[in-house]
Amino acid sequence: MRVFKLKIAMLMLCLFMALGRLEAQPPPPPDPGGGDIPIGGTVPIGGGTIILITLGVGYAVRKAYQAREKIIE
C-alpha cells in the first residue's frame, strides 16, 4: 500500500511539473501597429443593448412589485 501511494504521489508530481510546459492555445498575435483605432475595432454598441437593459429593468421592477405584494399579504 505504501509503494502504491508513493507511485501515485510521483505521478501527480510529474503531471504537476508538466503543466507549465503545456499550452492550450498559441500566443496572441502582436498588436496592430500605429493608428488611432483601438483593439477590437470601432464597432458601435447597437440597439440590442438598449433592448436588453430595458428588459432587465422591467424584470427587476416586476420582481420588486411581486415581493412587495407578497409582504403586504
C-alpha positions as CSV (number, residue, x, y, z in Angstrom):
1,M,0.0,0.0,0.0
2,R,2.9,2.3,0.8
3,V,4.5,1.7,-2.6
4,F,1.2,2.4,-4.3
5,K,0.9,5.8,-2.5
6,L,4.4,6.7,-3.4
7,K,3.8,5.8,-7.1
8,I,0.6,8.0,-7.1
9,A,2.5,10.8,-5.5
10,M,5.3,10.6,-8.0
11,L,2.8,10.5,-10.9
12,M,1.0,13.6,-9.6
13,L,4.3,15.4,-9.1
14,C,5.3,14.7,-12.7
15,L,2.0,15.8,-14.0
16,F,2.0,19.0,-12.0
17,M,5.5,19.8,-13.2
18,A,4.4,19.2,-16.8
19,L,1.6,21.6,-16.6
20,G,4.0,24.5,-17.0
21,R,5.0,23.2,-20.4
22,L,1.6,22.5,-21.8
23,E,-0.2,25.3,-23.6
24,A,-3.8,25.0,-24.8
25,Q,-3.5,27.9,-27.3
26,P,-0.8,29.7,-29.2
27,P,0.3,33.1,-28.0
28,P,-1.9,36.0,-29.2
29,P,-0.8,37.9,-32.3
30,P,1.1,41.2,-31.8
31,D,-0.9,44.4,-31.5
32,P,-1.6,46.2,-34.8
33,G,1.0,49.0,-35.1
34,G,0.0,52.6,-35.4
35,G,-3.2,54.5,-35.9
36,D,-5.9,55.6,-33.5
37,I,-8.1,52.5,-34.0
38,P,-8.5,50.7,-30.6
39,I,-8.0,47.0,-30.4
40,G,-11.3,45.4,-31.3
41,G,-12.2,47.9,-33.9
42,T,-14.7,50.8,-33.7
43,V,-17.9,48.8,-33.7
44,P,-20.7,50.9,-32.1
45,I,-22.9,49.5,-29.4
46,G,-26.2,48.9,-31.2
47,G,-29.8,49.0,-30.2
48,G,-29.7,45.4,-28.9
49,T,-28.0,46.7,-25.8
50,I,-30.8,49.1,-25.2
51,I,-33.4,46.4,-25.5
52,L,-31.6,44.1,-23.1
53,I,-31.2,46.9,-20.5
54,T,-34.9,47.8,-20.8
55,L,-36.0,44.2,-20.4
56,G,-33.7,43.8,-17.4
57,V,-35.1,46.9,-15.7
58,G,-38.6,45.7,-16.4
59,Y,-37.9,42.3,-14.9
60,A,-36.4,43.9,-11.8
61,V,-39.4,46.2,-11.4
62,R,-41.8,43.2,-11.8
63,K,-39.9,41.1,-9.2
64,A,-39.8,44.1,-6.7
65,Y,-43.5,44.6,-7.2
66,Q,-44.2,40.9,-6.6
67,A,-42.0,40.8,-3.5
68,R,-43.8,43.9,-2.1
69,E,-47.2,42.3,-2.8
70,K,-46.1,39.2,-1.0
71,I,-45.1,41.2,2.1
72,I,-48.4,43.1,2.2
73,E,-50.4,39.9,2.1
